[in-house]
Amino acid sequence: MSVQLRGSRQVESIEVGGIVNCTGPNADLRRLDNALIAQLLAEGHVQPDAHGLGLFVDERLAVRDARGNAASWLSYVGPMLRANFWEATAVPELRQHAKFLAIRLAEDLRSVTARDSRD
C-alpha cells in the first residue's frame, strides 16, 4: 500500500495485513439493509454515488433520482450528504444543512401559498 503522511510530500510504501474503514456508518446505498432505501433505489427515486459515500442531492438538498433529476418531493439532510458535501457528518455541519433546508422549505411553502391565493 502507498501512503503520503500528513505534512509530507513523499509517498511511502508500507506492508499491511488489513485496512479498517473508520469514516463512520456505512453510507453505500447498495449495501444497506434498509427496506425504504432498497425500494427508493429499485424505483429509481435515489441515486447512490460511485464511491459509496451516500446519495446525490442538488445544491438545494433535493434528492437526485437515477436520471439525475432533482425531486420536488424528497430532500435529505444527514451523513449521506458526503457524496456532495464532504463535511456533512458532524453536528455543526448537519445543523447548518438542516437550517438551510428549513429556510428553503419555508420559502417554497410561501411561494405555493402566494400562487394559490392569486388563483
N, CA, C and O atoms as CSV, one atom per row, in Angstrom:
chain,resi,resn,atom,element,x,y,z
A,1,MET,N,N,0.851,-1.157,0.000
A,1,MET,CA,C,0.000,0.000,0.000
A,1,MET,C,C,0.905,1.230,0.000
A,1,MET,O,O,1.965,1.234,0.626
A,2,SER,N,N,0.477,2.267,-0.705
A,2,SER,CA,C,1.232,3.520,-0.734
A,2,SER,C,C,0.490,4.574,0.068
A,2,SER,O,O,-0.729,4.705,-0.040
A,3,VAL,N,N,1.232,5.329,0.877
A,3,VAL,CA,C,0.636,6.394,1.687
A,3,VAL,C,C,1.507,7.635,1.609
A,3,VAL,O,O,2.720,7.572,1.409
A,4,GLN,N,N,0.837,8.758,1.774
A,4,GLN,CA,C,1.556,10.025,1.902
A,4,GLN,C,C,1.196,10.571,3.267
A,4,GLN,O,O,0.050,10.956,3.501
A,5,LEU,N,N,2.161,10.609,4.169
A,5,LEU,CA,C,1.911,11.051,5.528
A,5,LEU,C,C,1.588,12.541,5.557
A,5,LEU,O,O,2.110,13.314,4.754
A,6,ARG,N,N,0.735,12.928,6.475
A,6,ARG,CA,C,0.344,14.322,6.619
A,6,ARG,C,C,1.581,15.194,6.798
A,6,ARG,O,O,2.461,14.882,7.600
A,7,GLY,N,N,1.641,16.282,6.049
A,7,GLY,CA,C,2.758,17.204,6.147
A,7,GLY,C,C,3.964,16.804,5.319
A,7,GLY,O,O,4.968,17.517,5.298
A,8,SER,N,N,3.878,15.684,4.644
A,8,SER,CA,C,4.997,15.203,3.840
A,8,SER,C,C,4.605,15.205,2.365
A,8,SER,O,O,3.429,15.065,2.026
A,9,ARG,N,N,5.570,15.359,1.516
A,9,ARG,CA,C,5.318,15.270,0.075
A,9,ARG,C,C,5.747,13.915,-0.467
A,9,ARG,O,O,5.469,13.575,-1.616
A,10,GLN,N,N,6.419,13.160,0.363
A,10,GLN,CA,C,6.963,11.879,-0.058
A,10,GLN,C,C,5.923,10.770,0.105
A,10,GLN,O,O,5.252,10.682,1.133
A,11,VAL,N,N,5.800,9.929,-0.919
A,11,VAL,CA,C,4.924,8.766,-0.867
A,11,VAL,C,C,5.755,7.578,-0.420
A,11,VAL,O,O,6.820,7.310,-0.976
A,12,GLU,N,N,5.262,6.865,0.590
A,12,GLU,CA,C,5.968,5.717,1.134
A,12,GLU,C,C,5.148,4.455,0.910
A,12,GLU,O,O,3.918,4.496,0.901
A,13,SER,N,N,5.828,3.348,0.732
A,13,SER,CA,C,5.164,2.047,0.619
A,13,SER,C,C,5.233,1.356,1.965
A,13,SER,O,O,6.285,1.311,2.603
A,14,ILE,N,N,4.098,0.816,2.391
A,14,ILE,CA,C,4.061,0.060,3.640
A,14,ILE,C,C,3.318,-1.251,3.396
A,14,ILE,O,O,2.441,-1.329,2.537
A,15,GLU,N,N,3.677,-2.265,4.156
A,15,GLU,CA,C,3.007,-3.550,4.050
A,15,GLU,C,C,1.986,-3.646,5.180
A,15,GLU,O,O,2.324,-3.427,6.344
A,16,VAL,N,N,0.753,-3.969,4.844
A,16,VAL,CA,C,-0.306,-4.054,5.844
A,16,VAL,C,C,-1.031,-5.386,5.716
A,16,VAL,O,O,-1.057,-6.004,4.651
A,17,GLY,N,N,-1.615,-5.806,6.820
A,17,GLY,CA,C,-2.394,-7.034,6.828
A,17,GLY,C,C,-3.862,-6.785,6.579
A,17,GLY,O,O,-4.601,-7.711,6.245
A,18,GLY,N,N,-4.300,-5.540,6.736
A,18,GLY,CA,C,-5.704,-5.193,6.525
A,18,GLY,C,C,-5.913,-3.701,6.679
A,18,GLY,O,O,-5.046,-2.988,7.184
A,19,ILE,N,N,-7.046,-3.246,6.248
A,19,ILE,CA,C,-7.399,-1.830,6.351
A,19,ILE,C,C,-8.771,-1.746,7.014
A,19,ILE,O,O,-9.689,-2.478,6.643
A,20,VAL,N,N,-8.910,-0.866,7.982
A,20,VAL,CA,C,-10.178,-0.670,8.682
A,20,VAL,C,C,-10.725,0.694,8.298
A,20,VAL,O,O,-10.029,1.702,8.423
A,21,ASN,N,N,-11.960,0.732,7.833
A,21,ASN,CA,C,-12.631,1.975,7.472
A,21,ASN,C,C,-13.186,2.598,8.745
A,21,ASN,O,O,-14.091,2.041,9.367
A,22,CYS,N,N,-12.648,3.749,9.134
A,22,CYS,CA,C,-13.091,4.444,10.347
A,22,CYS,C,C,-13.804,5.749,10.001
A,22,CYS,O,O,-13.732,6.720,10.754
A,23,THR,N,N,-14.486,5.768,8.870
A,23,THR,CA,C,-15.132,7.008,8.416
A,23,THR,C,C,-16.571,7.132,8.882
A,23,THR,O,O,-17.258,8.078,8.498
A,24,GLY,N,N,-17.042,6.205,9.696
A,24,GLY,CA,C,-18.402,6.303,10.198
A,24,GLY,C,C,-19.282,5.202,9.637
A,24,GLY,O,O,-18.782,4.245,9.045
A,25,PRO,N,N,-20.594,5.328,9.819
A,25,PRO,CA,C,-21.515,4.276,9.380
A,25,PRO,C,C,-21.497,4.107,7.860
A,25,PRO,O,O,-21.186,5.036,7.113
A,26,ASN,N,N,-21.839,2.900,7.432
A,26,ASN,CA,C,-21.901,2.595,6.008
A,26,ASN,C,C,-22.945,3.482,5.332
A,26,ASN,O,O,-24.093,3.547,5.773
A,27,ALA,N,N,-22.546,4.154,4.273
A,27,ALA,CA,C,-23.473,5.024,3.545
A,27,ALA,C,C,-23.630,4.567,2.103
A,27,ALA,O,O,-24.208,5.285,1.288
A,28,ASP,N,N,-23.120,3.375,1.775
A,28,ASP,CA,C,-23.280,2.846,0.424
A,28,ASP,C,C,-24.697,2.313,0.297
A,28,ASP,O,O,-25.024,1.255,0.835
A,29,LEU,N,N,-25.525,3.043,-0.409
A,29,LEU,CA,C,-26.944,2.691,-0.513
A,29,LEU,C,C,-27.164,1.284,-1.044
A,29,LEU,O,O,-28.157,0.641,-0.703
A,30,ARG,N,N,-26.251,0.804,-1.872
A,30,ARG,CA,C,-26.399,-0.529,-2.465
A,30,ARG,C,C,-26.133,-1.639,-1.460
A,30,ARG,O,O,-26.493,-2.791,-1.704
A,31,ARG,N,N,-25.508,-1.310,-0.330
A,31,ARG,CA,C,-25.134,-2.337,0.646
A,31,ARG,C,C,-25.920,-2.226,1.950
A,31,ARG,O,O,-25.748,-3.055,2.845
A,32,LEU,N,N,-26.775,-1.219,2.068
A,32,LEU,CA,C,-27.542,-1.045,3.300
A,32,LEU,C,C,-28.677,-2.063,3.363
A,32,LEU,O,O,-29.286,-2.395,2.346
A,33,ASP,N,N,-28.950,-2.549,4.562
A,33,ASP,CA,C,-30.072,-3.456,4.780
A,33,ASP,C,C,-31.232,-2.625,5.315
A,33,ASP,O,O,-31.528,-2.638,6.510
A,34,ASN,N,N,-31.883,-1.901,4.404
A,34,ASN,CA,C,-32.951,-0.990,4.784
A,34,ASN,C,C,-34.030,-1.055,3.711
A,34,ASN,O,O,-33.774,-0.734,2.550
A,35,ALA,N,N,-35.229,-1.466,4.092
A,35,ALA,CA,C,-36.309,-1.672,3.118
A,35,ALA,C,C,-36.676,-0.385,2.378
A,35,ALA,O,O,-36.916,-0.421,1.171
A,36,LEU,N,N,-36.725,0.751,3.082
A,36,LEU,CA,C,-37.083,2.005,2.425
A,36,LEU,C,C,-36.040,2.398,1.385
A,36,LEU,O,O,-36.386,2.747,0.256
A,37,ILE,N,N,-34.766,2.342,1.762
A,37,ILE,CA,C,-33.693,2.681,0.825
A,37,ILE,C,C,-33.732,1.730,-0.371
A,37,ILE,O,O,-33.600,2.169,-1.514
A,38,ALA,N,N,-33.911,0.433,-0.118
A,38,ALA,CA,C,-33.963,-0.556,-1.204
A,38,ALA,C,C,-35.099,-0.239,-2.173
A,38,ALA,O,O,-34.919,-0.331,-3.387
A,39,GLN,N,N,-36.272,0.136,-1.647
A,39,GLN,CA,C,-37.410,0.456,-2.505
A,39,GLN,C,C,-37.149,1.731,-3.305
A,39,GLN,O,O,-37.438,1.779,-4.501
A,40,LEU,N,N,-36.601,2.775,-2.651
A,40,LEU,CA,C,-36.294,4.025,-3.357
A,40,LEU,C,C,-35.278,3.777,-4.474
A,40,LEU,O,O,-35.401,4.347,-5.558
A,41,LEU,N,N,-34.280,2.933,-4.217
A,41,LEU,CA,C,-33.300,2.570,-5.251
A,41,LEU,C,C,-33.958,1.813,-6.394
A,41,LEU,O,O,-33.758,2.146,-7.562
A,42,ALA,N,N,-34.745,0.791,-6.055
A,42,ALA,CA,C,-35.383,-0.054,-7.072
A,42,ALA,C,C,-36.307,0.759,-7.971
A,42,ALA,O,O,-36.416,0.480,-9.165
A,43,GLU,N,N,-36.969,1.755,-7.407
A,43,GLU,CA,C,-37.897,2.579,-8.190
A,43,GLU,C,C,-37.202,3.766,-8.851
A,43,GLU,O,O,-37.849,4.554,-9.540
A,44,GLY,N,N,-35.887,3.903,-8.646
A,44,GLY,CA,C,-35.131,4.964,-9.292
A,44,GLY,C,C,-35.298,6.333,-8.682
A,44,GLY,O,O,-34.980,7.334,-9.323
A,45,HIS,N,N,-35.796,6.406,-7.439
A,45,HIS,CA,C,-36.022,7.705,-6.786
A,45,HIS,C,C,-34.761,8.305,-6.182
A,45,HIS,O,O,-34.697,9.512,-5.947
A,46,VAL,N,N,-33.746,7.463,-5.928
A,46,VAL,CA,C,-32.486,7.945,-5.368
A,46,VAL,C,C,-31.344,7.391,-6.206
A,46,VAL,O,O,-31.491,6.392,-6.909
A,47,GLN,N,N,-30.198,8.070,-6.113
A,47,GLN,CA,C,-29.017,7.667,-6.876
A,47,GLN,C,C,-27.817,7.596,-5.938
A,47,GLN,O,O,-27.433,8.606,-5.349
A,48,PRO,N,N,-27.221,6.414,-5.795
A,48,PRO,CA,C,-26.005,6.341,-4.981
A,48,PRO,C,C,-24.831,6.930,-5.757
A,48,PRO,O,O,-24.819,6.917,-6.988
A,49,ASP,N,N,-23.854,7.440,-5.034
A,49,ASP,CA,C,-22.668,7.933,-5.722
A,49,ASP,C,C,-21.742,6.767,-6.036
A,49,ASP,O,O,-21.882,5.683,-5.469
A,50,ALA,N,N,-20.807,6.991,-6.931
A,50,ALA,CA,C,-19.924,5.928,-7.412
A,50,ALA,C,C,-18.985,5.389,-6.340
A,50,ALA,O,O,-18.478,4.276,-6.473
A,51,HIS,N,N,-18.742,6.159,-5.278
A,51,HIS,CA,C,-17.778,5.755,-4.260
A,51,HIS,C,C,-18.420,5.214,-2.984
A,51,HIS,O,O,-17.715,4.920,-2.019
A,52,GLY,N,N,-19.735,5.080,-2.966
A,52,GLY,CA,C,-20.414,4.527,-1.800
A,52,GLY,C,C,-20.429,5.450,-0.599
A,52,GLY,O,O,-20.472,4.985,0.540
A,53,LEU,N,N,-20.394,6.768,-0.840
A,53,LEU,CA,C,-20.386,7.736,0.260
A,53,LEU,C,C,-21.782,8.203,0.656
A,53,LEU,O,O,-21.946,8.792,1.725
A,54,GLY,N,N,-22.771,7.960,-0.160
A,54,GLY,CA,C,-24.116,8.419,0.163
A,54,GLY,C,C,-24.970,8.584,-1.069
A,54,GLY,O,O,-24.840,7.836,-2.038
A,55,LEU,N,N,-25.837,9.563,-1.025
A,55,LEU,CA,C,-26.731,9.792,-2.151
A,55,LEU,C,C,-26.524,11.187,-2.713
A,55,LEU,O,O,-26.054,12.094,-2.027
A,56,PHE,N,N,-26.885,11.333,-3.970
A,56,PHE,CA,C,-26.718,12.618,-4.637
A,56,PHE,C,C,-27.896,13.523,-4.353
A,56,PHE,O,O,-29.050,13.101,-4.413
A,57,VAL,N,N,-27.592,14.779,-4.040
A,57,VAL,CA,C,-28.598,15.823,-3.872
A,57,VAL,C,C,-28.146,17.017,-4.705
A,57,VAL,O,O,-26.987,17.099,-5.110
A,58,ASP,N,N,-29.073,17.941,-4.958
A,58,ASP,CA,C,-28.669,19.159,-5.653
A,58,ASP,C,C,-28.257,20.209,-4.631
A,58,ASP,O,O,-28.215,19.933,-3.432
A,59,GLU,N,N,-27.955,21.406,-5.103
A,59,GLU,CA,C,-27.488,22.473,-4.200
A,59,GLU,C,C,-28.565,22.915,-3.213
A,59,GLU,O,O,-28.268,23.596,-2.231
A,60,ARG,N,N,-29.826,22.526,-3.474
A,60,ARG,CA,C,-30.929,22.872,-2.562
A,60,ARG,C,C,-31.275,21.711,-1.634
A,60,ARG,O,O,-32.260,21.777,-0.899
A,61,LEU,N,N,-30.466,20.642,-1.664
A,61,LEU,CA,C,-30.623,19.425,-0.864
A,61,LEU,C,C,-31.793,18.555,-1.314
A,61,LEU,O,O,-32.247,17.686,-0.570
A,62,ALA,N,N,-32.284,18.790,-2.538
A,62,ALA,CA,C,-33.296,17.909,-3.122
A,62,ALA,C,C,-32.579,16.665,-3.642
A,62,ALA,O,O,-31.538,16.775,-4.290
A,63,VAL,N,N,-33.123,15.499,-3.365
A,63,VAL,CA,C,-32.519,14.233,-3.778
A,63,VAL,C,C,-32.607,14.101,-5.296
A,63,VAL,O,O,-33.636,14.402,-5.901
A,64,ARG,N,N,-31.508,13.646,-5.900
A,64,ARG,CA,C,-31.483,13.399,-7.351
A,64,ARG,C,C,-31.852,11.943,-7.621
A,64,ARG,O,O,-31.399,11.033,-6.927
A,65,ASP,N,N,-32.684,11.744,-8.642
A,65,ASP,CA,C,-33.110,10.386,-8.979
A,65,ASP,C,C,-32.078,9.700,-9.874
A,65,ASP,O,O,-31.010,10.253,-10.137
A,66,ALA,N,N,-32.401,8.504,-10.335
A,66,ALA,CA,C,-31.465,7.706,-11.132
A,66,ALA,C,C,-31.056,8.395,-12.427
A,66,ALA,O,O,-29.994,8.095,-12.974
A,67,ARG,N,N,-31.884,9.317,-12.928
A,67,ARG,CA,C,-31.546,10.057,-14.150
A,67,ARG,C,C,-30.878,11.391,-13.855
A,67,ARG,O,O,-30.542,12.136,-14.776
A,68,GLY,N,N,-30.682,11.700,-12.562
A,68,GLY,CA,C,-30.029,12.942,-12.183
A,68,GLY,C,C,-30.962,14.110,-11.966
A,68,GLY,O,O,-30.506,15.224,-11.710
A,69,ASN,N,N,-32.269,13.879,-12.062
A,69,ASN,CA,C,-33.250,14.943,-11.861
A,69,ASN,C,C,-33.512,15.157,-10.371
A,69,ASN,O,O,-33.624,14.196,-9.611
A,70,ALA,N,N,-33.609,16.420,-9.959
A,70,ALA,CA,C,-33.887,16.740,-8.556
A,70,ALA,C,C,-35.367,16.505,-8.259
A,70,ALA,O,O,-36.241,16.950,-9.004
A,71,ALA,N,N,-35.630,15.805,-7.167
A,71,ALA,CA,C,-37.007,15.519,-6.764
A,71,ALA,C,C,-37.654,16.767,-6.171
A,71,ALA,O,O,-37.015,17.515,-5.430
A,72,SER,N,N,-38.907,16.982,-6.498
A,72,SER,CA,C,-39.638,18.105,-5.905
A,72,SER,C,C,-40.221,17.721,-4.551
A,72,SER,O,O,-40.646,18.593,-3.794
A,73,TRP,N,N,-40.246,16.433,-4.238
A,73,TRP,CA,C,-40.922,15.929,-3.045
A,73,TRP,C,C,-39.988,15.288,-2.021
A,73,TRP,O,O,-40.442,14.876,-0.954
A,74,LEU,N,N,-38.685,15.196,-2.326
A,74,LEU,CA,C,-37.789,14.481,-1.420
A,74,LEU,C,C,-36.479,15.234,-1.252
A,74,LEU,O,O,-35.767,15.486,-2.224
A,75,SER,N,N,-36.169,15.590,-0.016
A,75,SER,CA,C,-34.912,16.248,0.324
A,75,SER,C,C,-34.222,15.414,1.392
A,75,SER,O,O,-34.829,14.534,2.001
A,76,TYR,N,N,-32.946,15.703,1.609
A,76,TYR,CA,C,-32.201,14.913,2.588
A,76,TYR,C,C,-31.201,15.777,3.334
A,76,TYR,O,O,-30.547,16.643,2.753
A,77,VAL,N,N,-31.094,15.527,4.642
A,77,VAL,CA,C,-30.044,16.084,5.490
A,77,VAL,C,C,-29.539,14.932,6.346
A,77,VAL,O,O,-30.332,14.231,6.974
A,78,GLY,N,N,-28.244,14.736,6.374
A,78,GLY,CA,C,-27.657,13.681,7.182
A,78,GLY,C,C,-26.294,13.300,6.646
A,78,GLY,O,O,-25.792,13.921,5.709
A,79,PRO,N,N,-25.693,12.280,7.239
A,79,PRO,CA,C,-24.326,11.917,6.871
A,79,PRO,C,C,-24.169,11.430,5.432
A,79,PRO,O,O,-23.056,11.449,4.906
A,80,MET,N,N,-25.246,10.996,4.782
A,80,MET,CA,C,-25.121,10.559,3.393
A,80,MET,C,C,-24.970,11.726,2.423
A,80,MET,O,O,-24.929,11.516,1.211
A,81,LEU,N,N,-24.886,12.954,2.937
A,81,LEU,CA,C,-24.579,14.116,2.097
A,81,LEU,C,C,-23.116,14.129,1.677
A,81,LEU,O,O,-22.719,14.934,0.834
A,82,ARG,N,N,-22.312,13.244,2.257
A,82,ARG,CA,C,-20.874,13.216,1.924
A,82,ARG,C,C,-20.630,13.076,0.431
A,82,ARG,O,O,-19.581,13.497,-0.058
A,83,ALA,N,N,-21.567,12.499,-0.305
A,83,ALA,CA,C,-21.393,12.365,-1.750
A,83,ALA,C,C,-21.262,13.732,-2.417
A,83,ALA,O,O,-20.557,13.869,-3.418
A,84,ASN,N,N,-21.936,14.743,-1.868
A,84,ASN,CA,C,-21.893,16.100,-2.434
A,84,ASN,C,C,-21.124,17.083,-1.564
A,84,ASN,O,O,-20.382,17.927,-2.066
A,85,PHE,N,N,-21.310,16.964,-0.263
A,85,PHE,CA,C,-20.707,17.906,0.682
A,85,PHE,C,C,-19.895,17.090,1.675
A,85,PHE,O,O,-20.451,16.559,2.637
A,86,TRP,N,N,-18.606,16.982,1.462
A,86,TRP,CA,C,-17.792,16.093,2.293
A,86,TRP,C,C,-17.992,16.351,3.772
A,86,TRP,O,O,-18.142,15.405,4.546
A,87,GLU,N,N,-17.997,17.610,4.183
A,87,GLU,CA,C,-18.154,17.935,5.602
A,87,GLU,C,C,-19.635,17.910,5.976
A,87,GLU,O,O,-20.273,18.956,6.088
A,88,ALA,N,N,-20.166,16.721,6.165
A,88,ALA,CA,C,-21.586,16.594,6.489
A,88,ALA,C,C,-21.833,15.476,7.492
A,88,ALA,O,O,-22.894,14.852,7.480
A,89,THR,N,N,-20.867,15.221,8.353
A,89,THR,CA,C,-21.044,14.124,9.304
A,89,THR,C,C,-21.078,14.583,10.755
A,89,THR,O,O,-21.567,13.849,11.614
A,90,ALA,N,N,-20.580,15.759,11.045
A,90,ALA,CA,C,-20.564,16.256,12.424
A,90,ALA,C,C,-21.769,17.159,12.666
A,90,ALA,O,O,-22.338,17.724,11.732
A,91,VAL,N,N,-22.145,17.282,13.926
A,91,VAL,CA,C,-23.328,18.061,14.293
A,91,VAL,C,C,-23.281,19.507,13.784
A,91,VAL,O,O,-24.292,19.979,13.263
A,92,PRO,N,N,-22.164,20.233,13.905
A,92,PRO,CA,C,-22.175,21.618,13.411
A,92,PRO,C,C,-22.517,21.722,11.920
A,92,PRO,O,O,-23.289,22.596,11.526
A,93,GLU,N,N,-21.951,20.840,11.089
A,93,GLU,CA,C,-22.258,20.884,9.661
A,93,GLU,C,C,-23.697,20.464,9.396
A,93,GLU,O,O,-24.391,21.090,8.595
A,94,LEU,N,N,-24.147,19.411,10.063
A,94,LEU,CA,C,-25.523,18.952,9.865
A,94,LEU,C,C,-26.523,20.011,10.313
A,94,LEU,O,O,-27.580,20.170,9.704
A,95,ARG,N,N,-26.191,20.725,11.367
A,95,ARG,CA,C,-27.062,21.806,11.846
A,95,ARG,C,C,-27.216,22.880,10.763
A,95,ARG,O,O,-28.317,23.383,10.539
A,96,GLN,N,N,-26.122,23.226,10.099
A,96,GLN,CA,C,-26.177,24.227,9.031
A,96,GLN,C,C,-26.988,23.726,7.836
A,96,GLN,O,O,-27.764,24.483,7.253
A,97,HIS,N,N,-26.812,22.455,7.469
A,97,HIS,CA,C,-27.598,21.886,6.371
A,97,HIS,C,C,-29.085,21.863,6.730
A,97,HIS,O,O,-29.930,22.179,5.892
A,98,ALA,N,N,-29.407,21.492,7.969
A,98,ALA,CA,C,-30.807,21.453,8.412
A,98,ALA,C,C,-31.421,22.850,8.397
A,98,ALA,O,O,-32.570,23.018,7.988
A,99,LYS,N,N,-30.669,23.848,8.838
A,99,LYS,CA,C,-31.153,25.235,8.821
A,99,LYS,C,C,-31.419,25.688,7.387
A,99,LYS,O,O,-32.458,26.282,7.100
A,100,PHE,N,N,-30.467,25.402,6.485
A,100,PHE,CA,C,-30.633,25.770,5.085
A,100,PHE,C,C,-31.889,25.132,4.505
A,100,PHE,O,O,-32.671,25.799,3.828
A,101,LEU,N,N,-32.084,23.832,4.770
A,101,LEU,CA,C,-33.252,23.139,4.227
A,101,LEU,C,C,-34.543,23.683,4.817
A,101,LEU,O,O,-35.524,23.843,4.091
A,102,ALA,N,N,-34.570,23.972,6.112
A,102,ALA,CA,C,-35.779,24.527,6.740
A,102,ALA,C,C,-36.151,25.862,6.113
A,102,ALA,O,O,-37.325,26.113,5.839
A,103,ILE,N,N,-35.175,26.708,5.886
A,103,ILE,CA,C,-35.433,28.011,5.254
A,103,ILE,C,C,-35.939,27.813,3.829
A,103,ILE,O,O,-36.891,28.470,3.407
A,104,ARG,N,N,-35.296,26.900,3.084
A,104,ARG,CA,C,-35.721,26.639,1.706
A,104,ARG,C,C,-37.148,26.112,1.650
A,104,ARG,O,O,-37.931,26.544,0.804
A,105,LEU,N,N,-37.499,25.186,2.535
A,105,LEU,CA,C,-38.856,24.636,2.548
A,105,LEU,C,C,-39.884,25.702,2.917
A,105,LEU,O,O,-40.974,25.736,2.345
A,106,ALA,N,N,-39.546,26.574,3.871
A,106,ALA,CA,C,-40.458,27.669,4.244
A,106,ALA,C,C,-40.663,28.621,3.072
A,106,ALA,O,O,-41.784,29.063,2.824
A,107,GLU,N,N,-39.593,28.939,2.348
A,107,GLU,CA,C,-39.712,29.808,1.173
A,107,GLU,C,C,-40.552,29.149,0.085
A,107,GLU,O,O,-41.385,29.804,-0.542
A,108,ASP,N,N,-40.335,27.857,-0.140
A,108,ASP,CA,C,-41.130,27.129,-1.129
A,108,ASP,C,C,-42.612,27.139,-0.751
A,108,ASP,O,O,-43.472,27.321,-1.612
A,109,LEU,N,N,-42.907,26.945,0.530
A,109,LEU,CA,C,-44.286,26.947,1.000
A,109,LEU,C,C,-44.920,28.320,0.821
A,109,LEU,O,O,-46.073,28.422,0.403
A,110,ARG,N,N,-44.168,29.381,1.137
A,110,ARG,CA,C,-44.678,30.746,0.919
A,110,ARG,C,C,-44.993,30.992,-0.548
A,110,ARG,O,O,-46.008,31.609,-0.871
A,111,SER,N,N,-44.134,30.516,-1.434
A,111,SER,CA,C,-44.357,30.700,-2.875
A,111,SER,C,C,-45.618,29.988,-3.335
A,111,SER,O,O,-46.400,30.542,-4.107
A,112,VAL,N,N,-45.819,28.758,-2.863
A,112,VAL,CA,C,-47.014,27.992,-3.242
A,112,VAL,C,C,-48.263,28.674,-2.689
A,112,VAL,O,O,-49.269,28.797,-3.388
A,113,THR,N,N,-48.196,29.116,-1.435
A,113,THR,CA,C,-49.339,29.784,-0.809
A,113,THR,C,C,-49.680,31.078,-1.549
A,113,THR,O,O,-50.854,31.360,-1.792
A,114,ALA,N,N,-48.668,31.864,-1.907
A,114,ALA,CA,C,-48.898,33.124,-2.637
A,114,ALA,C,C,-49.482,32.840,-4.000
A,114,ALA,O,O,-50.384,33.558,-4.433
A,115,ARG,N,N,-49.007,31.826,-4.693
A,115,ARG,CA,C,-49.529,31.477,-6.017
A,115,ARG,C,C,-50.981,31.007,-5.916
A,115,ARG,O,O,-51.808,31.367,-6.754
A,116,ASP,N,N,-51.298,30.193,-4.883
A,116,ASP,CA,C,-52.660,29.712,-4.699
A,116,ASP,C,C,-53.630,30.842,-4.376
A,116,ASP,O,O,-54.784,30.804,-4.802
A,117,SER,N,N,-53.182,31.840,-3.635
A,117,SER,CA,C,-54.066,32.949,-3.266
A,117,SER,C,C,-54.351,33.858,-4.471
A,117,SER,O,O,-55.368,34.551,-4.492
A,118,ARG,N,N,-53.465,33.858,-5.468
A,118,ARG,CA,C,-53.693,34.659,-6.674
A,118,ARG,C,C,-54.664,33.964,-7.612
A,118,ARG,O,O,-55.337,34.625,-8.404
A,119,ASP,N,N,-54.748,32.643,-7.537
A,119,ASP,CA,C,-55.614,31.887,-8.461
A,119,ASP,C,C,-57.061,31.939,-8.091
A,119,ASP,O,O,-57.896,31.350,-8.777
